[in-house]
């Protein structure tokens, strides 16, 4: 009887200690990179450009170069989300956060992306895309060594708040913003910019190792996207020659 009472007292003591000092919550999955791919679907992007853009990302995630970049990371896995954006409040997650740790995961991401219709809306708010990307990174469900928002598009910020404010606030949180400016057409309307690559360089990108890969010809779409993804996943610090 005495032994049972002692055992009960010990159990109560252990329970009390557990309530006072609960075990730590299970840590979030660590990844080398949490990457938001934010792609422009505003009216300035014609149907062919949008399809080239989508096909370029699908092809990149199917490529050996991207698979090898993932494998060579410290942890060998990355988390990626694919978002389409246009106006200040017009952002849509096309493929939610997905952890990629090898060719099978990358191929599944590519297939899901390829099977989704492409949207098309009106204005161009890069600042809105950055703000949305920051919020999305906060809900990634992973613990990344690096956080990156990748902005692709064919025009400057023409709605929403000032682009540099959004960029600077994101960078202040330790987020890197990279750019993929499309320069396939000559400026022809109000708000168009002759040197979109310089605009992205000065106003859009920022943070550790930030870079742009401008695209000036349709045949370079897939190559540019693949190059950009490999650099982002690998965390290459030095710039490579721009795709021209």
C-alpha positions in Angstrom: 0.0 0.0 0.0 2.8 2.4 0.9 4.6 1.6 -2.4 1.5 2.4 -4.4 1.0 5.7 -2.5 4.7 6.7 -3.2 4.3 5.8 -6.9 1.1 7.9 -7.1 2.9 10.8 -5.4 5.8 10.6 -7.9 3.4 10.6 -10.8 1.6 13.6 -9.5 4.9 15.4 -9.0 6.0 14.6 -12.6 2.6 15.8 -13.9 3.0 19.1 -12.0 6.5 19.6 -13.3 5.2 19.0 -16.9 2.5 21.5 -16.5 4.9 24.1 -15.1 7.6 23.3 -17.7 5.9 21.9 -20.8 8.2 20.2 -23.4 9.2 22.5 -26.3 7.0 22.4 -29.3 8.2 20.4 -32.3 10.5 22.6 -34.4 9.4 23.6 -37.8 11.0 21.8 -40.7 14.3 23.4 -41.6 15.0 24.2 -45.3 17.8 25.9 -47.2 15.4 28.4 -48.8 11.8 29.7 -48.6 11.1 31.1 -52.1 8.0 33.1 -53.2 7.8 33.1 -57.0 5.6 36.2 -57.7 4.7 36.4 -61.4 3.0 39.3 -63.2 -0.4 38.5 -64.8 -1.5 42.1 -65.5 -2.9 43.3 -68.8 0.5 44.5 -69.9 1.5 40.8 -70.2 0.0 39.5 -73.4 -1.1 35.9 -73.7 2.0 34.7 -75.3 4.3 36.2 -72.7 2.2 34.7 -69.9 2.4 31.3 -71.4 6.1 31.6 -72.0 6.5 32.6 -68.4 4.5 29.7 -67.1 6.2 27.2 -69.4 9.6 28.5 -68.3 8.9 27.8 -64.6 7.5 24.4 -65.4 10.5 23.5 -67.5 12.9 24.8 -64.8 11.5 22.6 -62.1 11.8 19.6 -64.4 15.4 20.4 -65.2 18.5 18.5 -63.8 20.1 21.9 -63.1 17.4 22.8 -60.5 17.4 19.3 -59.0 21.2 19.4 -58.5 21.0 22.9 -56.9 18.5 21.6 -54.4 20.6 18.5 -53.6 23.7 20.6 -53.1 22.1 22.7 -50.4 23.1 22.4 -46.7 19.9 20.6 -45.9 19.0 19.5 -49.5 15.5 20.8 -49.5 13.6 24.1 -50.3 10.1 25.4 -49.9 8.5 27.1 -52.8 5.2 28.9 -53.4 3.9 30.2 -56.8 1.8 33.4 -56.8 0.2 35.4 -59.6 -0.3 39.1 -59.0 -1.5 42.3 -60.7 -3.2 45.1 -58.7 -2.6 46.1 -55.1 -5.1 43.6 -53.7 -5.0 41.1 -56.6 -2.7 38.2 -55.6 -3.5 34.5 -55.9 -1.6 31.6 -54.7 -1.4 29.1 -57.6 0.7 26.5 -55.9 0.9 26.7 -52.1 4.0 26.1 -50.0 5.6 22.9 -51.2 8.8 21.3 -49.8 11.0 20.1 -52.6 13.8 17.6 -51.6 14.5 15.9 -54.8 13.5 15.3 -58.5 10.2 13.7 -57.5 9.1 16.7 -55.5 10.2 19.2 -58.1 8.4 17.2 -60.9 5.2 17.2 -58.8 5.4 20.9 -58.3 5.9 21.4 -62.1 2.9 19.2 -62.9 0.7 21.0 -60.5 1.8 24.3 -62.0 1.3 23.1 -65.5 -2.3 21.9 -64.8 -3.5 25.3 -63.5 -5.1 27.9 -65.7 -3.3 31.3 -66.1 -5.1 34.3 -64.7 -5.1 37.8 -66.3 -6.1 41.0 -64.5 -5.4 44.7 -64.9 -3.0 47.0 -63.1 0.6 46.4 -62.0 1.4 46.7 -58.3 4.8 45.3 -57.6 4.6 46.8 -54.1 1.4 44.8 -53.5 3.2 41.6 -54.7 6.1 42.3 -52.3 3.8 42.9 -49.4 1.9 39.8 -50.1 5.1 37.8 -50.4 6.3 39.0 -47.0 3.0 37.8 -45.4 3.2 34.5 -47.3 6.8 33.9 -46.0 5.5 34.4 -42.5 3.0 31.6 -43.0 5.5 29.2 -44.8 5.4 26.6 -42.0 9.1 26.0 -42.4 12.3 27.4 -40.8 14.4 28.6 -43.7 18.1 29.6 -43.8 17.2 32.2 -46.4 14.0 33.9 -47.5 13.6 35.2 -51.1 10.8 36.9 -53.1 11.2 36.7 -56.8 9.4 39.3 -58.9 8.9 38.8 -62.6 7.1 41.2 -64.8 7.2 43.5 -67.9 6.4 47.0 -66.4 6.9 49.4 -63.5 4.8 49.8 -60.4 1.8 51.8 -61.4 -0.7 51.2 -58.5 -0.6 50.7 -54.8 2.0 52.2 -52.5 5.5 53.3 -53.4 7.6 50.4 -54.5 10.7 51.4 -52.7 8.8 51.5 -49.4 7.6 48.0 -49.8 11.1 46.8 -51.0 12.9 48.5 -48.0 10.5 47.1 -45.4 11.0 43.6 -46.8 14.7 43.9 -46.9 14.7 45.2 -43.3 13.2 41.9 -42.3 16.1 40.0 -43.8 14.3 39.1 -47.0 16.0 39.2 -50.4 14.1 40.4 -53.5 15.3 39.3 -56.9 13.9 40.4 -60.3 13.2 38.9 -63.7 12.2 41.9 -65.9 10.7 41.0 -69.3 11.9 43.4 -72.0 10.5 41.7 -75.2 8.5 44.8 -76.4 9.5 48.4 -77.0 7.7 50.8 -74.7 4.5 52.0 -76.4 2.2 53.5 -73.8 1.9 55.7 -70.7 4.0 54.3 -67.9 6.2 52.1 -70.0 9.9 52.2 -69.3 12.7 52.0 -71.8 15.2 50.4 -69.5 13.1 48.2 -67.3 16.2 46.3 -66.1 17.6 49.5 -64.6 14.3 50.2 -62.9 14.3 46.8 -61.3 17.9 47.3 -60.3 17.2 50.6 -58.6 13.7 50.2 -57.3 12.7 46.6 -57.0 15.5 44.3 -55.9 17.3 44.4 -52.6 18.8 42.4 -49.7 21.8 40.1 -49.5 22.9 38.8 -52.9 20.0 40.4 -54.8 20.2 40.2 -58.6 18.2 40.5 -61.8 18.1 38.4 -64.9 16.5 40.5 -67.7 14.9 38.7 -70.7 15.1 40.5 -74.0 14.1 37.6 -76.4 11.4 35.0 -76.3 13.8 32.2 -76.9 15.7 33.1 -73.7 12.7 32.8 -71.4 13.3 29.2 -70.2 17.0 29.7 -69.9 16.6 32.9 -67.9 14.1 31.3 -65.5 16.3 28.2 -65.0 19.4 30.3 -64.4 17.6 32.5 -61.9 16.2 29.5 -60.0 19.5 27.8 -59.8 21.2 30.9 -58.4 18.4 31.5 -55.9 18.4 27.9 -54.6 22.2 27.7 -54.5 22.6 31.2 -53.0 25.2 32.2 -55.5 26.8 35.4 -54.2 28.5 36.7 -57.4 26.5 37.9 -60.4 26.6 35.9 -63.6 26.4 37.4 -67.1 22.9 38.7 -67.8 20.9 36.8 -70.4 20.6 38.9 -73.5 
